[in-house]
Amino acid sequence: QAQLEESGGGLVQAGGSLRLSCASSGLTFSSYAMGWFRQAPGNEREFVAAIGWIGGITNYADSVKGRFTISRDNAANAAYLQMNSLKPEDTAVYYCAAGYRGGTIWRRTDYWGQGTQVTVSS
């Protein structure tokens, strides 16, 4: 049974930083692109960042580019999202996702995590 589990969310003041982790199990992690998405109450789930299964090429939503960094550690079967210079509008539930042999343009989600809450106060 493949599973993704996020951790690292919490409450932070504007301008602060958080690092989210996505631990995977039950899948050949290195064969999957990994992505981060977020959803605020009343909003649709939106793309945040992705890293391809080959070469470590990344892509970011314009709203987070320059502030967030996605990475992966295949040996640890984990993906990460380093979030710096956080803004109140970054407040959302953050989800990690895995897409089999995907690139950085997100087209396929095979697995979703359960999400972790990030709250940024002013």
Steps between C-alpha positions, in 0.01 A plus 500: 500500500664820382477793736617859526506684830575868549647655811655827608203732483416740775452860599759755395515876484522683171855503376582174670586160360374145511625180346241243399587135456324231301588146595407226258461127534381215281616647170817521298559859598765578241252421220263781599493871453413669827285805544364729765151647485304712743139574575358781709140494628261591220769466236589230256815300543781677320839402374798619700811318382618185324820309450536248221595137535804559280767761546358698787342764276253713693203723432323749726183699507569868442368582845774301673791523258808633672363418845433125491733218405395145422750219537512124525717238662454171320705311756257616767190459279403852591423837348523839666373852464710772654283808546666833572367853529156366576198720448150478647371404156711185520264372769353172377505126537802377308488165323773298339433298190674234293465455125652202326790603276373853488672823416461840656179584314255315718273268303454187705451432868522141612520568873405784732606560854253596771624856530664713764373838619714808453379818665682829453406784730560867440 
